[in-house]
Structures are given as structure tokens and as C-alpha cells.
Amino acid sequence: MTGARGTGGRAAVRRVAVVLSVAALLGAGACGSGDQSGSPSESPSVTGAASATPDPSGAEAAKAVLDKGIVNMESLGEGDGELRKQFGNTLASVPEDVLSVSFAFTCTGGAEVALAFRLGGKEVASAAGTHVCDGSTIFQRSIETAGADHPLGFSAVATGVGSGGYAYAFYSEKKQLP
């Protein structure tokens, strides 16, 4: 009897350990940067410190502005999050039939954000610009990709950051005819 109880007890401990491990992994995934799953891969070189008390309402407000302002365009990737001093993201690859991509960005909280872009590891200086986070306007740039199957990324540096959120999206603008 003692041997059977000891084996069952060890099995129960193993089950609890597995459940706790899975719960820890799920909890760690829930503490991400605010980007949606399925969005472009995150650029590991562009990071920022999040504030102690995240306020998702700024990101939600920014996303609502994009949703209202950009209609009838095919999304290639999107994301949102809490406004930080530095952030960015990368669209893993631009589909070969896409000749240009439209990038749209908006933010709340009153900061000023400087945006820079890279296509296939090379800077796209013509697309760079700044945007004031007034919560009502959209920064939009067209980036010629010429059907290149390369990553397209943006990086942002915010000044005057207090609180607020941001939202962005990459859209297919021009496609090659079949």
C-alpha cells in the first residue's frame, strides 16, 4: 500500500509541476510589449522600458484612430502598445507581388515621435519623419519595395513621453499584376 501511494503521490506532484510550468509560460507571454500575436516579428535591437503601470487605453484610442482613418487596404501587419522612449517592429518580409507598402502610425499622450525605416537592412531616408502624438492624426508614408522579399522595419524614438499609446500598420499599397 505504501509503495502504491508513494508512486501516485509522485505522479500527482509531476502533474502539478507540469501545470505550474505551463501557467508560468502563459503568464510570461501575457506580459509582452503589447503587440498582437500574429503581428510582424519584433525587432530585438529596438527596446524601451515600460512604465510601472501600463495604461492600455492610450493604445486602444490610437488603434481606433487607425481603424477609422485607414479603410479598404490589405493589412500586412499591425501592432499597438504603450508609448515608450524607444520602440519599433519589423515586417518579416514584404510579399514579392507588393511593389509598395503604406505605413500608418498614430499615437496619444502629447509626445513627439521620430520614425525611421529600413528595407532589407538599408535605411529608407525618404520615409523618415516626425509625428506629434495628438491622438487624432495619422502619420503615413509610402515605401517603394519593388517586389523585394525583404524585411521592412521601423524604429521610433519618442521625446516628452509621459503616458499614452501607439498603433501602427503596414498595408499593401501597389501590387504587381499577374
Rosetta blueprint (number, residue, H / E / L):
1 M L
2 T H
3 G H
4 A H
5 R H
6 G H
7 T H
8 G H
9 G H
10 R H
11 A H
12 A H
13 V H
14 R H
15 R H
16 V H
17 A H
18 V H
19 V H
20 L H
21 S H
22 V H
23 A H
24 A H
25 L H
26 L H
27 G H
28 A H
29 G H
30 A H
31 C L
32 G L
33 S L
34 G L
35 D L
36 Q L
37 S L
38 G L
39 S L
40 P L
41 S L
42 E L
43 S L
44 P L
45 S L
46 V L
47 T L
48 G L
49 A L
50 A L
51 S L
52 A L
53 T L
54 P L
55 D L
56 P H
57 S H
58 G H
59 A H
60 E H
61 A H
62 A H
63 K H
64 A H
65 V H
66 L H
67 D H
68 K H
69 G H
70 I L
71 V L
72 N L
73 M L
74 E E
75 S E
76 L E
77 G E
78 E E
79 G E
80 D E
81 G E
82 E E
83 L L
84 R L
85 K L
86 Q E
87 F E
88 G E
89 N E
90 T E
91 L E
92 A L
93 S L
94 V L
95 P L
96 E L
97 D L
98 V E
99 L E
100 S E
101 V E
102 S E
103 F E
104 A E
105 F E
106 T E
107 C E
108 T L
109 G L
110 G L
111 A L
112 E E
113 V E
114 A E
115 L E
116 A E
117 F E
118 R E
119 L E
120 G L
121 G L
122 K E
123 E E
124 V L
125 A H
126 S H
127 A H
128 A L
129 G E
130 T E
131 H E
132 V E
133 C L
134 D L
135 G L
136 S L
137 T L
138 I L
139 F E
140 Q E
141 R E
142 S E
143 I E
144 E E
145 T L
146 A L
147 G L
148 A L
149 D L
150 H L
151 P L
152 L E
153 G E
154 F E
155 S E
156 A E
157 V E
158 A E
159 T E
160 G L
161 V L
162 G L
163 S L
164 G L
165 G E
166 Y E
167 A E
168 Y E
169 A E
170 F E
171 Y E
172 S E
173 E E
174 K E
175 K E
176 Q L
177 L L
178 P L
